[in-house]
Amino acid sequence: MSVGAVHYDYYDLGRIADYSSRGPTTDGRFKPELVAPSGVSTVSYGESEFFYGYTGTSAAAPHVAGAAALIKSANPSYSRTQLWDALIEATVDIGPRGRDNDSGHGKLVLPIMQASRSPQITSVSPRQAQPNQTVTITGSNFGSSLGSSSVWVGSVRVPSFSSWSNTTIRFRVPTNMRSGNVTVRTAQGTSNAVRLEITSGPFLSSVSPTRVKPGDLLTLTGSNFGRTRGSSHVLFTPNVWPTDSSDYVTWSDTRIVVKVPAGAQSGDVKVVVGSRSSGTKHITVESEVVESLPSSGLFGYSPPTVTKNPKSAKFSFRRTSGELACYFSVKEASDGEIDVFLNEQYYAYIPASEDWTEWYLILDRADLRSGTNIIEFRNAFNQNRTSNFARWQLKAVWVAAPPSAKPVAGTRILAKVPDSVGSGLGDPFPSPFNAEVTIPFALAEAGPVRLVVYNLMGQQIRVLADGWLAAGAHRVRWNGRTDMGAEAASGVYWVVLQVSDAVQTAKLALIR
């Protein structure tokens, strides 16, 4: 190790002495490694002509040797490489940023090195872990190897490690470990404590394959799934899960093989055991097979038998040069509604009706793709339940030119929903309404929300929402009834949205 010199009088300023040796070497290496004080005494015992100090790198080098001796006495097991690294770590950069050929890594400041030798934790990730999950500790002064050092979670010592370096430690959570404070203990001291929560719920480590279709088998591996399924289940996006026991081909504590349910979409999948849920893994669910409507003439699909209780039904068609409308016949035998999606975008909703009802919906050309388009009918009430819970039937779907005059008697016009609101309260639709009105709103961030309907006298009629909601778009429906269940009278009403201290209002009309 080569040492440069800074006169003691200018040590705080970091001014390199004129007589200090400089690099690079003839073969291009950086020199010196560091600089130390000059103009000081290096006598350790007795008198000397240099007792009051002398200059040159001959004075600076003994300072470095003395610092090395102090470090070695505090760390007897240090190797030559560890001792070298400790000296470099005890420098403060001066001059140009980074290592240079005047001051090397910087000037030696031993007190800083001594104060920083105790291990320090900057982060523990994840902060909530499960048995057998890998936890990563990042920080400093852990030591380049494990040696006699240790990691503790509460009163339990971590038995083994995946890796150990001066700045990063990784270990797998033992099955007997409980929540507690994580500390790193080395010969130089004990680190600060960082809380690690350990849950005993299911842990999902992987899913395979990551690209599936409804009906395909998906394998989930991990731990703490339970030896038998019981009421546990695998939850797919958007909150759908297989309910038939035959859909679960295998269920063990570490492995599940399950059939991807109809209605599953691309997104997160997780294991739910009792009130606990695992972490999530992302899968891609390829589009279900859709019925292709003819590409010319009157585009239509009329199944030989009525489609009963589907969670969703999709139909594809190609855009033509003219305007288009979608005609369909639907019947519902329970509360709920059918949502209509055009190219995966929420487009319209069909109010509940216990009789067969003919509808047509104008398809805005701005919403159509130049190639294949997909229109989907989705039972909103049925997405989170078994397929026979909410009964509805779809009898025919047609895409053709919109009517030039009044459509066939009994056919009802279905209105497109307003464009999604960016933030705040949107316009209720339809308004005026008779059976049900939808009130859209969006939240820029999660928070407490209160949505209330008032009459023009300021009297509260119905509380539609009162609680914490996530950020994003929301839709709340009002069936025209009061908080007591009575039918509200015809008239104009105010809808008031309160988010924290901000208040927005919108009007709607009810016609009996």
N, C-alpha and C positions, 0 to 999 in steps of 0.2 A: 504494500500500500504506500503510495507516494503522498506527501503532505506539503501543501503550500503554506504561506505565512501571511497573516494580517497583524500589523502592529497593535499591541494592546490598547493604545490610546485611540485607535480608530476602529476597534473591533465592533462596536455597535453600528458604525457606519458601513462596515464590510469593505473597507478600502484595501485592496490587495497591495502588499508591499512591493516596491520596485525590484527588490532582490529575490522575490519569490519565484521559484521555478514554474514554468508554464509548459503546456503541451502544444500540439500533440507529439507523440513519439514518432520516430522515423518510419514506423510501420502503420501510422495513422490512428493509434489508440488515444482515447481521452486521457489526459493527465493534468493535474493531480486528481486523486479520489476526493479529497476534501482539503480545507484549510483550517489552521489552528492559531492560537495567539503567539505572537513574537514580542520581544522586549519584556520578558518576564523571567522570574527565577525558576529554575527546575531543580534546585537543591532540596533534597528530602531530609538531610541530617547534617549538622555541623556547619562550619563557615566555609565560604568560597569567594573567590574574586567575582563570581557571577551571582552572589547571593541577592543582589539588588536588581538582577535582570540582565539579560543580554538578548541580542537580536539575531534573526536568521531562521531558516527552516530547521536549524539544529536546536532551536528553542521550541519551535512548533511541534516537531515530531515527538519529543518526550511527553508533551501534553496528550497526544493521541495514545501513546503507549500507556500512560496513567489511566486514561479513560477506559482503555481496553481491560486493564487490570481490575478496575472497579466493576465493570460489567461481568467479567469472568468470575469474580468472587461472589457476585450475587447469583450467577448461573453456572455453577461448576460443570454441568453436563454439556455446556455449549461447545459445539464443534468450531473449527476454524471458520467455516462458512457462516455459521450462525453469529459468531463474534463479529465478522466482517459486516454482515447485514445490520447488526445492532448499531455499529458505529455509523454506517451510512444513514440509518434511520434517525440518528441523533443530530443530523445536520439541518441547517436552515438555509434555503436557497438565497443566494445573493447574485447581483449582476444580472446578465440575461436570464430569462426564464429557462429552467431546466439545467441539465448538466452542460458545463462549458470547460474550455481549456485554461481558464484563469483560476476559477474557484472549485472546479469539480462539481460535486453534488451540493456544496455549500460549506458554511462555517460550522464547526463543531460547537454545539451548545448542550452540554451534558445534562443540566437540570431538566430540560425539556424531555430528553430521552428517559431520564429516571422517572419523571412524573407520568409518562405515558406507557410504562411497561405493564401495568395492570390490564387485564383483558377488558375490552369494552364491547358491548352488544349494541349494534345500531338497529337491527331488525330481526324478527323471527317470522318465518313464512311457511305455511299459513299460520295465522294466529288461532285458528280453530281447526283441530286435526282429529283424526280417528285412528284407532289401533291399526298398525301396519302401514300407515301413511308416512311418507318421507317429509321431514321437517328440515328447513335450511336456516341456519343461524349465520348472520353476516355481522362483521365488526372488525376489530383489530386486536393485535397482540395475543392471539390464541396460541402462537407457536407454530413452527413449520411442521411439526409432527406431534402425535398424541403424547408420547412419553408417559409421564405420571399425571398429566392433566386429566380433567374429567368434566362432564356436563351433568347437571342435576335438574330435574323437574320436580319442584317441591322437595320432598325427602327421598325421592327415588333417583338412583344413579343410572344414567343411560349406559347399558351394558356394551354396546358396540356401535360402530360408526361406518357409514358408507364412504365418507371422505373427511379429511382434516387438513386444513392449511392455516396459515397465519390470519387469514381474513374470512374463511368460510368453513363451516362445519355442517355435515349432513348426517342425520340418523333416522332410523325407522322407529316409529312409536311402538314400544312393547305393549303387549295385550293387557298387562297388569298395571299400566301407568294411569294416573289420574291427573286432573287439572292441577296446575301449580305454576310457580315462578321458575323460569329458566335462568340458570346461572352457569357461567364457565369459570372453572377453578384451575389456575396454573400456579407455578412456584412463585410468581410475582404478585399473586393476590386473587381476589374473587371479583368477577364482573358485576355490573349493574344487573338488576332483575327485570325480566320481561315476561308478562303473563302468557301462558299457553293453555287454551281451553281444549280439553280432550273429551270428545263425545263418544258414547257407546253405540251410536246409531249405525246404520248401514254405510259402508264405504264402497264407492264405485270407482274402480281403477281403469277399466277399459270396456269398450263395446265393439262388437264385430259382427257383420261388416258395418261400415259407416254409411253406406249407400244402400237403401232398401226400397221395397215396394210394399204396400199393404198386403198382408198375407205371408210375407217372407218371415223367416226365423231370424231373430236377433239374439246374440249371445252377450250376456253381461257378466263380467268377472269382478271380484272384489272380496269383501268380507262382511260379516255380521248381517247377512241377509236373513238368517234364520234357517233352521234345518227343514222346516216345512213352511208353506206359503201362508196358510191361515187366511187372514184378511189383508195381508200385504199385497202390493201390486206394483207394476211398472208403469210409470206415468209418462205419457208422450205429449208433445205439443200438438194441439192447444188443449191441454187438460183432458185428454182422452186416455183410457186404459182398457185392456182386455178384461172382461168380466167373467167369461166362461172358463172354468177350470181346465178345459181341454186346450185352451190357448197357451197355457203354461206347460211346455213340454218337459222342462227340467226346472226344479227349484231346490237348491241346496244352500248351505251357509256361504259358499264362495262362488257359486255359478248359477246363472239363470238363463234358460233358453225360452224365449217367448215369441209368439206370433204377433207381428206388427198389426195393430187393429185398423179397421177401416176408419177413415177420418183423421188418421195421424198425418201430421205435416212436418216439414223440415224444421228442426229446432232442437231443443234440449230434451234429453230423456234422463230419468232418475228413478231410483228405487225408494218406495215408501213402505216403511215398516212401523206400524202403529202410528204414533204422532211424530216420528222422526223420519227425515228424508236424507238421502245421500246427496253428494255433490252431483253435478250434471255433466253429461257428455253430449256433444253435438252429433246429430245424424242428419243425413239428407234423405228425405222421402220423395222418391220419384212420383210424378203425377200418376194418379189412377187412370186406368183405361177409360176413355170417355167415348160416348156415342158420337160418331161423325155425322153431321147433318149433310145432306146432298149439297154439292157445290154449285148447282144451277137450279133454276126454277124456284119452286116453293120449297124452302129448306124445312124439313120436318122430321120428327121422331114420334111415333105413336106405338108404344109397346103393346104386344098382343095381350098382356095382362097388366093390370094396374101395378105400378111400382109402390110397394107399401113400406112405410117406416124406414126409408133410407136416412142415414145421417146426412148424406149429400148426394146429389146427382149432377154430373157434368156433361155438357154437350159442346161440341166444337163446330164452328162454321167459318166460312171465309167472307171477308168484306167484299161488297160489290160497289159499283160506282154510284148507286142510288142510296136513298135513305133506307134504314132497316128498322124493324120492330120485332119484338119477341112476343109470341102468343103462347099461352100455356093454360092448363086447367089443373087446379089444385084443390084439395079438400083436407081439412084438419078435423080431428075428432077429439081434441083436447086443447087446453090452454097452450099458448105459445105462438110463434110466428115463424115464417120462412124468410131467411135473408137471401137476397139475390146478389151474386158477385159477378162482375164482368172483368175478366182477365185479372183475377185475384184482388180486385178492388171492390169494397163494399159499395153497392150500387142502388139497391132498393130493398124495401121490406114489404111482406105480404101479411096483413093482419089476419088473425085467426078467424076461421069460418068453418062451421060444421057441415056446410053444403058444398057441392061442387061449384066452383066459381071460375068463370072464364076471365082472363086478364090479358092485357097487352101493354108492353113497355117499350117506349121509343128509345132506341139506342143512339146516343149522340155520336156523330161521326168522329168528333174529337177524342172520344174514348175508345175507338176501335183501332186495332192494329191493321197494318196493310196486308198481313198474311192471315194466319189462323187465329181465331178468337175463341175464347172459352167462356161460356156462361154457366154458372153453377147455382144450384138451389140448395141451400144449407139449412137444416133444421136447427135453429139457434137453441131451442129448448132441449134438444136431444144430444148436444155435443158432449156433455159430461155424464150421460146416463146410458143405461142399456137401450138397445135399439127398439124395444117394445114398450118403452115408458111413455113417450109422446107419440101418438099415432097420427100420421099424415100420409097423404097419397098424392102422387103426381101422375097424371093420365096422359098428357100430350104436351109436346114442346114444338113450336114452329118459329122459324125466322123468315120473315118476308118483308115486302115493302109495307110501310105504314098505311093505314086506311086513308083514302082520299076524302071519305065522308064519314059519317057516324058509323062505328063498327056494329057488328051483329048485336041485336037486342040482348041485353043481359051481360055483355062484355064490359068489364070495368077497366078504367085507365089507371095504370100504376105509375106513380110519379118517381122520378129519380131523386135520391136524397141530395140535399145541398152539398157543395164541396166541403171537405173536412175543414173545420175551423183550425187556424194556426195556433191560437192560444186564447183562452177565455170562453165566453158563452156564445154558442151559435144560434141560428134561427130555428125555433121549434118547427117540426114538420110532421104531418101536414097541418096547416092552420088556415082556415077553421078545421076542427076535427070533430068526430062523433064518438068513435069507440076508443081510440088510443092515439096519443101524440108522442113523438120521440124528441127528446131535448138533448142536442149534442153539446159537448164542451170539451176543452182540452186544458191540461195543466202543464206548465213549463217545468215544474218540479213537484215531487211528492209532497203532500201536506194535508192539513185538515180542510175538509170541504163540507159546506152545508148548502143544499139546494132545496128551496121551498117555493110552493105555489101560494100566492095570496090573491084575494079578490080585490076589486077596485077600492074597497073600504079599508084595505090594509089588514083584513082578518086572515089568519093563517088557515089555509085549506088542506094542504097536504105536504108533509116532509118527505122528499124523494131521496135525499142522501144526507147523511150526517155522520161523518167519520173520516178516517185517513184513507186517501186514495193515492195510487201510484201516478207518476208522471205519464203523460201521453193523452190520447184521445179516449173519450168516454161517451156512452149513450145511456140515458135514463128514460124510461117510458112511464107515462102517466095514463091511467085508464079512466080518468075523469071522476074518480071517487075521492071522498074526503078521508081524513085520518080515521074517522069512525066507520068508514065503509059505505057511507051513503053516497048516492049520485049527486055530483055537484050540478048546480043549476046552469043553464045556458048563459053565456056572457063572455066578457073579456077578463082575462086573468094575467097577473104578473108572475113571471118566473124570476126568482132572485138567487143568484149564485154568489156565495161568499167564500173566498179563498184567503185565509189569514185575515188581513184588514181590508182587502180589496173586495168591492161589491160590484156586480154587473147585473143588469136586468134585461128581460125580453118579454114581449107580449105574445099571447096566444088566445085564440077564440074557440069556445066550446059551443057546439050547436046540437041540441037534443032532437 
